[in-house]
Amino acid sequence: MKLCCLMKRILFAIPDGSDPFAAGDECNEGAVLRLVRERSFDRIVLLGLPGYRLSVTLTERAFAVRLPKKAVQSYMPDVPSLSYKAIFNGFKKVLEVETSDLCAKDRLTFLLPSVAEDPILDCLLLSVLSLPQKVEVLQAEPPADAWVQQAFQTEADAFEWHDSATDKDEDKTFLSSEQLDFLYRTWDQNKAFCLKTRDTAQQKAVARAMRLYGQTSGNSYRDIDCSDVPEDISNELLWGYEANTDGKTFVRDGLLTKQNAGLSLLGWDAFSEELKSNIAAFLSKSGHHFMALSNTEDEFSQIPTCTLPN
């Protein structure tokens, strides 16, 4: 007699600031425990990303007390910051391990924090869209209690996503008035250009100056660290995409098309020639205002190249 394989239900959860505080409250168990109480899961996987590691530890302890028979597996990926590359690779490794024994008819549920940062949501969605299993994406409800809400908000603010680390206090590089004048004139006169700089520190100073310039001129502006972009980045992450999971639709802007903003691309040399050509061609056709920041001697022929004066 042939045995029929039972369908497995797997929960992947990123506990947020509401869970540790609420886990000790009899009236509110926190989003992860509450979902496990309501549904039956064969496996529970907790992900401890930056800003959520403490939440994972405390949620695990709550499981040990409340639901001691539930098997919980936790991962603390080596992700130093909320970066696209680190989170994308972290999710990929966890999914490879935790879905290796699954079949197409199994069901996966992903529980996101109540305030899911862009890179978390983007990288998770793009990671799971290619899976053969049916995927459901849920988002935790924010905590209702005032003091819990305040504590949660503090944690969320502390790990707020920044496109690049150009405003760190330890970066004391400044640009001269001559360099600023050259930079602003070049930006105003060119829709797209490649700017050669002395080093990475000067690139960060340029990006910081342009951010302030954008604010004073009333224009939307973003700077992106190219070294933080996954090497095998998809067109969906670059230009935007629409994801459908369990009847819910997520319409996502691309990394380079958010807010229809002007862009500076730090570390332009980190991209392959093919990717640089694709990005320059797309942004030029779309009318986006952007500059590529480079510190190599190689010319990039698709857009005008100039050098920041010393």
LOKOL-763724 format. One record per residue: x, y, z of N, C-alpha, C in turn. Coordinates in steps of 0.05 Angstrom, whole numbers, plus 5000, padded with zeros to 4 digits. Atoms other than C-alpha are relative to their C-alpha. Example, Ala and Ser with C-alpha at 12.3 -4.5 7.8 and 13.67 -1.06 7.14 Angstrom:
% residues 2
501849765000524649105156501850245000;498449764999527349795143498550225014;
END
This chain:
% residues 310
501749765000500050005000501850255000;498349765002502850674980499150215020;500749804980503151185036499850284987;500349735010500751895023501550195018;498449814984505552445045498150235009;501649794989502052935091501150284994;499149735006502353675075501250135025;498749864978507054075119499450294999;500449714998505854775144502350115016;497649894988512055185160499650305004;500249724994512155865194502850125002;497649844998517956355182499150275012;500849764986517556945230502450175008;498049804990521557575245498750155023;501349864977519357765316501050295002;499249724998519358515325499850105029;499949894973519458985385497549955016;502450054985512258815403500049735014;500250274990513658085417501449965028;498850044973518758105475498450125023;501549874978514658605515497349865005;502650124997507958275501500149715008;499850294995510557565510499549945030;500350044972510357645586497250095011;502749904993503257925586498049794994;502050215005497757415595497850084981;502149905018492957855556500950034971;499049965027497457935496502649854997;497750185002502257385476502150094979;498249935021505657755419499249874974;501050085027504657665344500749714994;499250275008508657015336498549795016;501350204983505856635396497049994994;502849995005498856875380499349854974;500550145026499256615308500349705004;499650294996501955945332497749885017;502350094985496155895381497649964982;502450005018491156035325500349784978;499750195022494155565273501949775008;498350234995497754905269502350004980;497650005017504954915243501749765007;498250224996509554325234502850095007;497349904994515754755239499850305003;499949714995517155455266502950094998;497349895005523255845241500050295007;499749724992525256505275502550114987;497849875013529756985238500950255016;499049774984534157465278501750194983;498649805016535958045233500850245017;499349764984539158705256497650145011;502249864987534559045305497949805011;502050204992530658395317501349765015;498750234987535857925349499049965028;501050034973533658075420497249895000;502850095002526457965398499949704996;499950295004528357265374500649855025;499250134975531757075439497750005020;502249994981525957305482497649854991;502350155011520756995436500549705004;499250284995524556335441499449925029;500450064971524256375517497049985005;502950014996516756515513498949744990;500850265010515855885471500649785020;499150214981519755475521498149995024;501749994977515055705577497149934992;502850035008508355735540499449744984;500550225018509055195487502549824999;497550154998514754735510500349774980;499950225018512954185461500450084971;499649895027513554635400502950014993;497349995009519954545361500550274985;499449735011522955235345502950004991;497349975010528955345301500550304995;499449725004532356025302502650034984;497749935016537456335255500850295006;498949744997541956925268502050054977;498249965023544757075198502050225006;497949804996551257455197499550244983;500849765014548058095175500750245017;499149794983551758705202498150255000;501749775002546559215179497649934983;502350045017539859285144500750064971;499249955027542959215075498849804981;501250185020540058915012501749754996;498350235006546058474998500049805023;499750184976546758195069497449855005;502650134994539258065079499349804978;500650185022538357765010501549745002;498450254997544057275021499349855024;500850134975541757135092497449844996;502550145006534656955069500549764982;499550225019537356535012501149765014;498850224986541556105058498049865018;502050124982535955995109498049854984;502050135016530955825055501049744987;498850245012535755325022500049775020;499950214979536454955088497249915008;502650064989529254995112497949904979;501950105020525754825046501149764984;498750225015530554275022498449745002;501550254997525953725049497050034994;502849955005519354035026499249914972;501150065027514953844967498250234992;501549785011510754294923497450055014;502649964988504354184961500150115029;499749894973507154425028499450304999;500949724998505055115053501950165018;498249834985509555685077498650265008;501149754990507456275120502450175010;497949824992511956885130498750225016;501049794982510457345189502150225002;498149775000513758035181499550175025;500449814978514858555235497850204993;502249825005509359065244500850244983;498949795018513859585211502349874985;497950145015517659205157501650204983;498349825016523559595129500149914971;499950065029524259625053501749764993;498350225008530259155047499049735010;501150254990526958635091497849894983;502350095016520458615052500949934972;499150055027523858664984501549744997;498350245002528958124996498549755007;501550234993524057655029498149934977;501950065022518857724973501449894976;498650095024523957644918501249725005;498950264994526857034954497949784998;502150214999520256674962498449974974;501650015024517056834895500749774981;499150225018521156294860499549735013;500450264987519355754911497549864988;502350155011514555204885497749985019;502150034980510555204950498150255000;501849774997504455644963501050165023;498849824980506756255002497950205009;501749804988502756695050501750205015;498449804986505657355075498150165018;501549854981502857665138501750225013;498549804986504758285177498850035028;500949984972504358335253498650265005;501349764991499658825285501850165019;498449844981503159405321498949975028;501050034972502759365397498150235007;502149814994496659715426500750165025;499449864974499359885496501950234995;498549765005502360585498503049975005;497150014993508860435534501449794983;498950205017509959815492500550124972;499849875026508760225429502450195000;497749824998513860735453502649854999;497550165000519160205467500549884972;499850115026517759875400501050214980;499349795018518260535363502950085003;497249944995524960675396501849804986;498350215013527760015371499950034969;500349975029524960135301501650244990;498549775008527960825298503049955001;497150044997534760575321501149854977;499150165022535160105262498650084974;501349905024531760535210501849974976;498450055025534060375139501050264988;498949785015538760855106501249884974;499050105026540660775032503149975001;497150024997547960895051500950145025;499049894975552261085110501750254994;498449765007554361775084499950215021;500349794980552362165146501249925027;498750084975556661815198501650235012;498649784987559562295249503049984996;497150025002566562005241501150084973;499049925026566862205168500250304999;499649724998569862895172501050134974;499149895026571362995098498150224991;501649785009569063665072500950084972;499449905027568863975002500550305001;499449715001571764654985497750144985;502149845014567265214958500349964970;499550045028570565114890498849734991;501050265007568864374890496949995001;502949994998561664504913498850154976;501149855023560665024859500249834974;499750185024563364534806497949785001;502050224997558863984833497250094994;502749905004552564404834499550074971;500349925028553764694764499849754982;500150245017555164004735497449855003;502650134995548863714768497850154985;502149845012544564284742500049994969;499749995029547264244671499949734986;500050275011547263484662497949835012;502050184990541562994668501349755011;498650244991546562424676503050044995;497149985004554162414686501549835020;498350154983559862034717502150195012;498249824986563962414769502349845012;497650124989571162194784500850145026;499249894974573162294857502749885009;497450094991579662204895499949735014;500250254985577261644941497149975010;502750054990571161344976499150215019;500749794981571261865031498950254985;500949775015570562414979497449954987;502650085011564862034946497850055020;502049964979561162045012499550295005;500349724996562462785020498350124977;501549915023559662904950497049935003;502750094996553462494965498650165022;501149844979552362865030499350294991;500449735011553063534995497550014982;502250005018548063334942497449955014;502450044984543063094994499050275011;500749734990543263785026499150194978;500749845023542964114958497149944990;502750095008536763704940497950115019;501949914980533363905005499550304997;500349715002534664654995498550084974;501349935025532164634923497349874997;502750115000525964244941499749754983;500150235017527763644898500549745016;499650264986527362914920502749884991;497350105006534262594924500749765017;499150234985537261924945502849934991;497450115007544261634948500149715007;500050294997545660894941502949904998;497350135000551960494958499949764982;500150235019553160034898501149755012;498950244988557259564941498049855017;502050134984550959414980497849864983;502050135019547159164918500949724995;499350285005546958404910501349974972;498650045025551758164855498149894978;501950115019546157764822497350145001;502549844997541058324829498149954977;502050045020534658214791498950274990;501349765011531058714746497850095018;502249934982525358684796500950185023;499049844977529558954853501050274990;499049745011532559494808497750184991;502049835013526259734771497249975012;502650034988520459494814498649754990;501450245007515658914812497349985014;502650054986508758654832500149715009;499950274989508458044878497249935010;502650104991502257624892500549765018;499850234981502157174954497449965014;502450084987495956824977497850214997;502149815006491357334944500650285007;499249734993495057934971502150104980;498249895020498558394921501850225013;498049804992504958784937501050144975;498849845022506759334888502450155011;497549904989513959514900501550174980;498249845016518260074873502749874998;497350115002525159894849502050165017;497949874985531560064886500850264987;499049765015533360574832497750184990;502249845010526360834818498150105021;501749914978523561004886499750305000;500649714996520261684894500650174976;499249855024522361874823502150205007;498049824989528362184858502550014983;497349995011535062424833501849825016;498350204988540561924848502950064998;497150035003547861884864500749725008;499350284997550961194858502849985009;497350024989556861114905501349744993;498650255006562160604886499149884974;500950085027559860574813501749774989;498150205010565960134799499349725010;500750264989562859564840498349854980;501850135020558059424782501749904977;498850095025559959014721499450204978;500449825023560459374654497249974989;502750055011554059044631497850125017;502049894982550159254693500150314999;499749715002552959964688498650104975;501349925025550660004616497049995001;502950034998543759744632498850225018;501049794982542860234690500050274987;499849745013545360834651497950034978;502049995022540860654591497250045011;502749994988534660554635499550285012;500549754987535561174677500050244981;500049785020537161614617497450014986;502650005014530861394581497750085018;502149944982526661464643499950305008;499949724992528762194652501050045028;498949974973531862054720502550175000;497549844997537162544743501949845018;498250164984543262164767502950054993;497149995005550762164775501249755012;498550234991555461574781502650095012;497549914986561161664831502149784998;497950205006567661314812502750125009;497249914994574961344834502149854983;498150135018578160964776500550184976;499249845024581461234713498549924975;501450105023577060834666497750194992;502249845009572261234623497549834996;502550145006564961044619498650164978;500749845024562761254550497050064997;502949965004555161214558498950265011;500849744989554661844600502550185002;497649834997559262464604501549955025;498350054976565162384651501550265006;498449774992568362944691501449935026;498450054976573262994749499650235020;500349804979572063354815502750145004;497449864997577463894821501249965028;498650034975582663834876499850265016;
END
